Amino acid sequence: MSPTRLLLCLLAILAAALPASAQVRIKDIADVEGVRENQLVGYGLVVGLNGTGDRLAAAPFTRQSLIGMLERLGVNVRDQGTKLDTKNVAAVMVTATLPGFARNGTRIDVQVAAMGDATNLTGGTLLVTPLLGADGEVYAVAQGQVTTGAIAARGAAQTITRGVPTSGRIASGATIEREVPFAFGRANTLRLTLRNPDFTTARRVAEAINRFARGPVATPTDPGTVVINLAGRTDVVGFVTDIEQLRITPDQTARVIIDEANGIIVMGANVRVSTVAIAQGNLTIRITETPQVSQPNPFGQGETVVVPRTEIEVQENQNRRLGIVPGNVTLQDLVRSLNALGVGPRDMIQILQAIKAAGALQAELEVM
């Protein structure tokens, strides 16, 4: 046997020995309990706008906030002779994400969005804004110049807008003032949460961890949770790092996802179809309107009228045939069979729904 043929045979044997599904890291399919982000929100004022802020007469919350801020700074604007009519201030909602295990003094990005009728936040400055967590406590304080990345130009007869000028961000615009307490290193147990809960996948994760630890330390408690016993381990961080790098083959539910609006079809590898016959209707009726204008002769009597002209054309392609898809076909066979019939994505959606209605599609059908 020649060296080339021998190499091809070895490659074929290795390909047959490989698992049908690709293995992935546990880190990519599961989250560690306690290692999570928290959402923060706050209400503030953006000042320094070039006449693109809120109209104080139409936004009472902006007016009240501005008066309250000035009074805290020692400026009295509640006298009867004082009238606020500025358009350089906008009320905004400020949001941010507090990373897990973030420490005091760490800076994070914030998002700013207008609440009133402000038209552009570009160039404005966000004043000191406390950011609250779900428990009502202040975890960060935001301040800085807002950047939107948008372009807005207005003229007498035309307006051009690119992007969203009423929403922007402040890079490193908030400073963390409070930490979320969590004693990760002193925990006796660790819980892994699967992002796609599945009994088989949870069991495979536990088996991979037990093989690595050389003992029954991991137990799946439900389709989405694997509990790991950390008793007697001093280097918890190192142990979790090693677990995250373990590879398993996650199981998949046979499912077909259909987006009718965009004509998108996504089918999993485990989709199977029982024996079924498929025929695609292809009758096309085309109606064309070509109205013609009829005018009288020069210096003649009569009126100019529009005469309708309608053409109806019926087309039917005789090349399409009734196709039979054999039982227990794979995803590749199903797509090949439908493509052989000349079926487009939108027609394929209707065919898959009909196959499911006939009880021949052995998968979940989800329409978005």
C-alpha positions as CSV (number, residue, x, y, z in Angstrom):
1,M,0.0,0.0,0.0
2,S,1.4,3.4,-1.0
3,P,2.1,6.0,1.8
4,T,-0.6,8.3,0.4
5,R,-3.3,5.6,0.6
6,L,-2.1,4.5,4.1
7,L,-2.4,8.2,5.3
8,L,-5.9,8.5,3.9
9,C,-7.0,5.2,5.7
10,L,-5.6,6.5,9.0
11,L,-7.4,9.8,8.6
12,A,-10.6,7.9,7.9
13,I,-10.2,5.7,11.0
14,L,-9.5,8.8,13.1
15,A,-12.5,10.6,11.7
16,A,-14.8,7.7,12.5
17,A,-13.4,7.5,16.1
18,L,-14.2,11.2,16.8
19,P,-17.4,12.0,18.7
20,A,-20.4,13.1,16.7
21,S,-20.7,16.4,18.7
22,A,-17.9,18.8,19.4
23,Q,-16.8,19.0,23.1
24,V,-17.0,22.3,24.9
25,R,-15.6,23.7,28.1
26,I,-17.7,23.7,31.2
27,K,-16.9,27.4,31.5
28,D,-18.8,28.0,28.3
29,I,-22.0,26.3,29.3
30,A,-22.3,26.9,33.0
31,D,-22.1,29.8,35.5
32,V,-20.6,29.7,39.0
33,E,-23.1,30.7,41.7
34,G,-22.1,34.0,43.2
35,V,-20.0,35.1,40.3
36,R,-22.5,37.4,38.7
37,E,-23.2,41.0,37.7
38,N,-25.7,43.4,39.3
39,Q,-27.7,46.1,37.6
40,L,-27.6,49.7,38.9
41,V,-29.9,52.6,38.0
42,G,-30.0,56.3,38.9
43,Y,-31.7,59.6,38.0
44,G,-29.6,62.7,37.2
45,L,-29.3,65.9,35.2
46,V,-27.1,66.6,32.1
47,V,-26.1,70.2,31.8
48,G,-24.2,72.2,29.2
49,L,-26.4,71.3,26.2
50,N,-26.5,73.7,23.3
51,G,-30.2,74.5,23.4
52,T,-31.1,70.8,22.9
53,G,-32.3,70.0,26.4
54,D,-35.7,69.6,28.0
55,R,-38.3,72.4,27.8
56,L,-38.9,73.2,31.5
57,A,-42.6,74.0,30.8
58,A,-43.2,70.6,29.3
59,A,-41.0,68.6,31.7
60,P,-41.9,69.4,35.3
61,F,-39.6,66.7,36.7
62,T,-36.6,68.5,35.1
63,R,-37.7,71.8,36.5
64,Q,-38.1,70.4,40.0
65,S,-34.8,68.6,39.9
66,L,-33.0,71.7,38.7
67,I,-34.6,73.8,41.5
68,G,-33.7,71.2,44.1
69,M,-30.1,71.0,42.9
70,L,-29.6,74.7,42.9
71,E,-31.0,75.0,46.4
72,R,-28.6,72.4,47.7
73,L,-25.8,74.6,46.3
74,G,-27.2,77.6,48.1
75,V,-29.0,79.3,45.2
76,N,-32.6,80.3,45.8
77,V,-34.8,80.2,42.6
78,R,-38.2,79.9,44.2
79,D,-38.8,83.7,44.4
80,Q,-41.8,85.0,42.4
81,G,-39.6,87.1,40.2
82,T,-37.3,84.2,39.2
83,K,-38.2,82.4,36.0
84,L,-36.4,79.3,34.7
85,D,-36.5,79.1,30.9
86,T,-33.3,77.3,30.0
87,K,-33.0,74.6,27.3
88,N,-29.5,73.5,28.3
89,V,-30.6,70.9,31.0
90,A,-32.0,67.4,30.4
91,A,-33.3,64.9,32.9
92,V,-31.7,61.4,32.2
93,M,-31.8,57.9,33.5
94,V,-28.3,56.5,34.2
95,T,-27.7,52.7,34.2
96,A,-24.6,50.6,34.8
97,T,-23.5,47.0,35.4
98,L,-21.7,46.2,38.7
99,P,-19.2,43.4,38.0
100,G,-18.9,40.5,40.3
101,F,-16.2,41.0,43.1
102,A,-15.7,44.6,42.1
103,R,-13.8,46.6,44.7
104,N,-14.2,50.1,46.1
105,G,-12.6,52.7,43.8
106,T,-13.0,50.6,40.6
107,R,-14.4,52.6,37.7
108,I,-17.2,51.3,35.4
109,D,-18.9,52.5,32.3
110,V,-22.4,54.0,32.5
111,Q,-25.2,54.5,30.0
112,V,-27.3,57.7,29.8
113,A,-30.7,58.1,28.2
114,A,-33.0,61.2,28.0
115,M,-36.3,61.1,29.8
116,G,-38.0,64.3,28.5
117,D,-38.1,66.0,25.2
118,A,-34.4,66.7,24.9
119,T,-33.2,66.3,21.3
120,N,-29.5,65.8,21.7
121,L,-27.2,64.9,24.7
122,T,-23.9,65.3,22.8
123,G,-21.4,67.5,24.7
124,G,-23.4,67.6,27.9
125,T,-22.0,66.8,31.4
126,L,-23.7,64.5,33.8
127,L,-23.7,65.9,37.3
128,V,-23.1,63.7,40.4
129,T,-25.6,60.8,40.2
130,P,-26.0,58.1,42.8
131,L,-26.5,54.6,41.3
132,L,-28.8,52.3,43.3
133,G,-29.1,48.5,43.4
134,A,-32.2,46.4,43.7
135,D,-32.0,46.7,47.5
136,G,-32.1,50.5,47.3
137,E,-28.5,51.0,48.4
138,V,-26.0,53.2,46.7
139,Y,-23.3,51.2,45.1
140,A,-21.6,53.7,42.7
141,V,-21.6,57.4,41.9
142,A,-21.5,58.6,38.3
143,Q,-20.4,61.9,36.7
144,G,-18.7,62.9,33.5
145,Q,-19.1,64.1,29.9
146,V,-21.7,62.3,27.7
147,T,-20.7,60.9,24.3
148,T,-23.4,59.7,21.9
149,G,-21.5,58.9,18.7
150,A,-24.5,60.3,16.8
151,I,-24.8,63.1,14.3
152,A,-27.8,65.5,14.2
153,A,-28.0,68.4,11.8
154,R,-31.1,70.6,11.3
155,G,-31.8,73.2,8.7
156,A,-34.8,75.3,7.5
157,A,-36.1,72.5,5.2
158,Q,-34.2,69.3,6.1
159,T,-33.1,67.4,9.1
160,I,-30.4,64.7,9.2
161,T,-29.9,62.3,12.1
162,R,-27.4,59.4,12.3
163,G,-27.5,57.2,15.4
164,V,-29.5,58.0,18.6
165,P,-28.4,61.4,20.0
166,T,-30.7,61.1,23.0
167,S,-28.8,58.1,24.4
168,G,-25.0,58.0,25.2
169,R,-22.4,56.6,27.5
170,I,-19.6,57.8,29.8
171,A,-16.5,55.6,29.7
172,S,-15.3,54.9,33.2
173,G,-17.9,57.4,34.3
174,A,-18.8,55.8,37.7
175,T,-16.8,55.0,40.8
176,I,-17.8,52.0,42.9
177,E,-18.5,53.0,46.5
178,R,-19.9,49.8,48.0
179,E,-18.9,46.2,47.5
180,V,-21.2,43.2,47.2
181,P,-20.2,40.8,50.1
182,F,-19.6,37.2,49.1
183,A,-17.1,34.9,50.9
184,F,-16.2,32.7,47.9
185,G,-13.1,31.2,49.3
186,R,-14.8,30.0,52.6
187,A,-17.7,28.2,50.9
188,N,-18.2,24.5,51.6
189,T,-20.2,23.9,48.5
190,L,-20.2,25.3,45.0
191,R,-23.2,25.3,42.6
192,L,-22.8,25.3,38.8
193,T,-25.8,26.6,36.9
194,L,-26.3,25.4,33.3
195,R,-27.3,28.0,30.8
196,N,-29.3,25.5,28.9
197,P,-30.8,23.1,31.5
198,D,-30.7,19.5,30.5
199,F,-30.6,16.2,32.5
200,T,-28.1,14.5,30.3
201,T,-25.8,17.5,30.2
202,A,-25.9,18.0,34.0
203,R,-25.0,14.3,34.5
204,R,-22.0,14.6,32.0
205,V,-20.7,17.7,33.8
206,A,-20.9,15.9,37.2
207,E,-19.1,12.8,35.7
208,A,-16.3,14.9,34.2
209,I,-15.7,16.7,37.5
210,N,-15.7,13.4,39.5
211,R,-13.2,11.9,37.1
212,F,-10.9,15.0,37.5
213,A,-11.3,15.0,41.3
214,R,-11.0,11.2,41.5
215,G,-14.0,11.0,43.8
216,P,-17.8,11.7,44.1
217,V,-17.6,15.4,44.8
218,A,-20.2,16.6,42.2
219,T,-23.9,15.7,42.1
220,P,-26.5,16.9,39.7
221,T,-29.6,18.0,41.7
222,D,-31.8,19.1,38.8
223,P,-31.4,19.7,35.0
224,G,-29.8,23.1,35.6
225,T,-27.7,22.6,38.8
226,V,-24.6,20.7,39.7
227,V,-23.5,20.9,43.4
228,I,-19.8,20.4,44.1
229,N,-18.5,19.6,47.6
230,L,-15.5,21.8,48.5
231,A,-14.9,20.3,52.0
232,G,-11.2,20.1,52.8
233,R,-10.0,22.2,49.8
234,T,-7.8,25.2,50.5
235,D,-7.3,26.4,47.0
236,V,-10.9,26.9,45.9
237,V,-10.0,29.3,43.1
238,G,-7.5,26.9,41.6
239,F,-10.0,24.0,41.8
240,V,-12.7,26.1,40.1
241,T,-10.2,27.1,37.4
242,D,-9.4,23.5,36.6
243,I,-13.1,22.6,36.5
244,E,-13.9,25.3,34.1
245,Q,-11.4,23.9,31.6
246,L,-12.9,20.4,31.6
247,R,-14.6,19.5,28.3
248,I,-17.8,17.6,27.8
249,T,-20.3,17.0,25.0
250,P,-23.6,18.8,25.8
251,D,-26.8,17.1,24.8
252,Q,-29.2,19.0,22.6
253,T,-33.0,18.8,22.3
254,A,-34.3,18.1,18.8
255,R,-35.7,21.6,18.0
256,V,-36.5,23.6,14.9
257,I,-36.6,27.4,15.3
258,I,-38.5,29.4,12.6
259,D,-38.4,33.2,12.1
260,E,-41.2,33.8,9.7
261,A,-40.6,37.5,9.5
262,N,-37.1,37.1,8.1
263,G,-37.4,33.6,6.6
264,I,-34.8,32.1,8.9
265,I,-34.7,28.4,9.8
266,V,-32.4,26.8,12.4
267,M,-32.5,23.1,12.9
268,G,-30.6,21.1,15.6
269,A,-28.5,18.1,14.7
270,N,-30.9,15.6,16.4
271,V,-33.9,16.5,14.3
272,R,-35.5,13.4,12.7
273,V,-38.3,13.0,10.2
274,S,-40.5,10.0,9.7
275,T,-41.4,8.7,6.2
276,V,-43.5,11.5,4.5
277,A,-44.3,12.6,1.0
278,I,-43.9,16.3,0.1
279,A,-45.3,18.2,-2.8
280,Q,-44.9,22.0,-3.3
281,G,-47.6,24.0,-4.9
282,N,-46.3,26.4,-7.6
283,L,-49.3,28.1,-9.2
284,T,-48.5,31.7,-9.9
285,I,-51.1,34.3,-10.9
286,R,-49.8,37.6,-12.1
287,I,-52.0,40.6,-12.7
288,T,-50.5,43.6,-14.5
289,E,-52.2,47.0,-14.8
290,T,-51.1,49.2,-17.7
291,P,-53.5,52.1,-18.0
292,Q,-53.4,54.1,-21.2
293,V,-54.3,57.7,-21.8
294,S,-56.7,58.4,-24.7
295,Q,-56.6,62.0,-26.1
296,P,-58.9,63.6,-28.8
297,N,-57.5,64.8,-32.1
298,P,-56.2,68.4,-32.2
299,F,-59.0,70.9,-32.4
300,G,-61.5,68.1,-32.1
301,Q,-64.3,67.5,-29.7
302,G,-63.9,65.2,-26.7
303,E,-62.1,64.7,-23.4
304,T,-58.9,63.1,-22.3
305,V,-59.6,59.9,-20.4
306,V,-57.6,57.1,-18.9
307,V,-58.5,53.7,-20.4
308,P,-57.7,50.7,-18.1
309,R,-55.7,47.8,-19.5
310,T,-55.5,44.6,-17.4
311,E,-53.4,41.5,-18.2
312,I,-53.8,38.3,-16.2
313,E,-51.2,35.6,-16.6
314,V,-51.3,32.1,-15.0
315,Q,-48.1,30.1,-14.7
316,E,-47.6,26.6,-13.5
317,N,-44.3,24.8,-13.5
318,Q,-44.8,21.2,-14.4
319,N,-41.2,20.1,-13.4
320,R,-42.1,19.9,-9.7
321,R,-42.8,16.4,-8.5
322,L,-44.1,14.8,-5.3
323,G,-41.0,13.9,-3.3
324,I,-40.8,11.1,-0.6
325,V,-38.5,11.6,2.3
326,P,-37.5,8.3,3.9
327,G,-38.0,7.6,7.5
328,N,-35.6,8.6,10.2
329,V,-33.6,11.0,8.0
330,T,-31.0,13.3,9.5
331,L,-30.8,17.0,9.3
332,Q,-28.5,16.9,6.3
333,D,-30.8,14.5,4.4
334,L,-33.8,16.6,5.1
335,V,-32.2,19.8,3.8
336,R,-30.9,18.0,0.8
337,S,-34.3,16.5,0.0
338,L,-36.1,19.9,0.3
339,N,-33.4,21.7,-1.8
340,A,-33.8,19.0,-4.4
341,L,-37.4,20.1,-4.8
342,G,-36.4,23.7,-5.3
343,V,-37.9,24.8,-2.1
344,G,-36.9,28.3,-0.8
345,P,-36.6,29.3,2.8
346,R,-40.2,30.7,3.1
347,D,-41.7,27.7,1.4
348,M,-39.6,25.4,3.6
349,I,-41.2,27.1,6.7
350,Q,-44.7,26.1,5.5
351,I,-43.5,22.5,4.7
352,L,-41.9,22.1,8.1
353,Q,-45.1,23.3,9.8
354,A,-47.1,20.8,7.7
355,I,-44.8,18.0,8.5
356,K,-45.1,18.8,12.2
357,A,-48.9,18.9,11.9
358,A,-48.8,15.4,10.2
359,G,-46.8,14.0,13.2
360,A,-43.8,13.2,11.1
361,L,-41.4,15.8,12.5
362,Q,-39.7,14.3,15.6
363,A,-38.6,17.6,17.1
364,E,-40.0,20.7,18.8
365,L,-41.1,23.4,16.4
366,E,-40.8,26.9,17.8
367,V,-42.0,29.9,15.7
368,M,-40.5,33.2,16.7
